[in-house]
Amino acid sequence: MSESHIRPALRADEAALGELDRDTWSPLHAVQPRPKPPYGSFFDANHPPEHFLVAADADGRVIGYIRLVPPTPLACNQHVQQIQGLAVADRARGRGIGRALLRAAFDEARRQGAVRITLRVLGHNKPARALYESEGFAVEGVLPGEFYLEGQYVDDVMMGRSLTA
C-alpha cells in the first residue's frame, strides 16, 4: 500500500467515487440492481462525504473507499460504528488497500469514541468474509436466505469486533 494513502473524502471526490461504485458493482456484494444511467449523486443527505474514507494512488486518483456510520441514531448505541460499504478499484486489487481501509476505519471509529465496529456481508462473498475474519471480525448472526439474488437465496451475515482489544 506504499504507493497510496488514505484520507477523508472530499466533496470533490463525488464523481470519482460514483464511477468507482458503478465499476465495482457485483452480485457478490450488491443487493440493489446494477446502476443504470442517469446516475444519481454519490453523496446525499444519508451519505455525506464525512462518512467516507478514500484510498488515493500516488497521482491522487481515488482507488477505494470505506463508509463508516453510526448503526442507529440512538444515544445508547453511540459506542458502535458500522461499515456500510467498502470498494477497491479492480486495477488496485491485491495491494492491501481493502485491509488498509479497514484499519483506517478502525482508527477513525476509535477517534469518534467507538469501542465496537460491525458490518453486514452477503454469505456467498467468501473473499470479503475472509478479509474481515483476518482483521478480527467474528460472525455474530445470520439471517438465512434474507436476499434472493440471481436465482438463489443468500444469507445476510452480521459480523463485529471489539476496538479495545
N, C-alpha and C positions, 0 to 999 in steps of 0.2 A: 504494500500500500504506500510505498515511499514516494511514488510519483503523483499522489493525490492527497487532498486534505478534506477535512470535514468542517463545515461551518453552518451557522443558522441560515435558513432560507431567506431570500430577499424577494420582494415583490417583483423585481426584475427577472427572477428565475421562472416566472409563471409559464412562459411559452416553452422553455426547455423542459420543465417538469411535466407539462401536459404531453409533450411529444414522447418523453421517456415513459410515461404512464401508458400511453397508447402502444408504443413499441414493445413493451414488456407484457402486455395483456396476454394471459394464458388461462385455459380452463383448469390448469393445475392449481391456480390460486384465486381466480376470479369467480364471483357468484353472480355478477352482472354480465349482461351480454357484451360482446366486443363493441367498443365505442364506434360510432359512425358519424360522419360529418352531418350537420355543422357541430363542431365540438364546442362544448361549454367551457367555462372558465375552470382552471385547475383550482384556484383559490376561490373560496366563498365564505359566507358567514360561519359555516361549520368547519371549514378547512383553511384557516388563515395562515399566512407564512410562518408565524411564530410557533406553529405546531410541527414544523418540519426542520430536520437537519438534512443537509445535502452533502454529497461527496462530489468534489470537483477535481478534474485532472489538472496536470501541470499548466495547461493552457486556460484554465478557468471554466472549462465546459462541464456541465452537470452530467455525472455518470451514475448517480444513485441518490436515493433519498430514503428516509425513515420518518414516519409520522408518529408522534408521541403526544398523547392526550390523557386528561383525567377520564376514567371509565364512566363516571357519573358526576353530576353537579352537587352531590351530597357532601356536606361537611364531614360526615363520619367516614367518607371514602377518600378523603384528600391525601392519605398516605400511600395511595396506589396510583401508578401511571400505567397506561396501556399503549402498546404498539398497535397501531391500526393502519399499517401499510409499510412495506419495505420493497424497494425495487432497485435493481442494478442493471445497467445497460449491458446488452449481450457482449459488446466489444470490451467490456471491463470485467467480465466474469472470470472467476478463478484466480483473482488477485487479492482476495481477502477483504474486499470492500464491504460486502454484506456483514461480515464479522466486525469490521471496524465501525460500521454504522450502528450495530447493536451495542457495542461497547461505549460509543459516544452517547447513545440513548440512555444507557445505564448511568453515565456520569451526569447527564442533563437531568434525569429523573431525581437523582440524589441531590443535585443542586436545588431542585424545586421542593425538596423535603420528603420525597418518596422513600419508603423503606421496602417497597414491593413493586414488581412490574409483571404485567400479564400480557397475553396475546391470544388470538384465536387463529387456528390454521386448519386448512382442509386436511382430512385424514389421508388422502391419497398423495399429498405433497411431501413425499419422502425426503427430498433434498432440504427443504426448509425445516422440517421436523428434526432432521439430523443436525443441522446447524444450531437450532435452538437448544436441543439437548446438550450439544457440546459446549454451549455457553451457560449451562446450569439450569435451564428450564426443565420442569417436570410436567407431565400430563396431570391435570387436576380435575378434569372432567371431560366427558364425551357425550355429545348429542348424536346418537346413531341415526344415520340416514337423514340428517337435517336438511340437506340440499339434494335436489335432483338435477344433475348436470350431465349433459351429453349422454342421456340414456341410462345413467346409473345413479344410485343413491350414494351420497358421500357424507361421511361423518364430519361434524364440526368439533374440533379438538381444542379445549381450553388448556393453556399452559401458563405457568407462572414460576417466579423465582424471587427469592429474597435479594434485597440490595444491601443488606447489612453484613452478610457473612462473607 
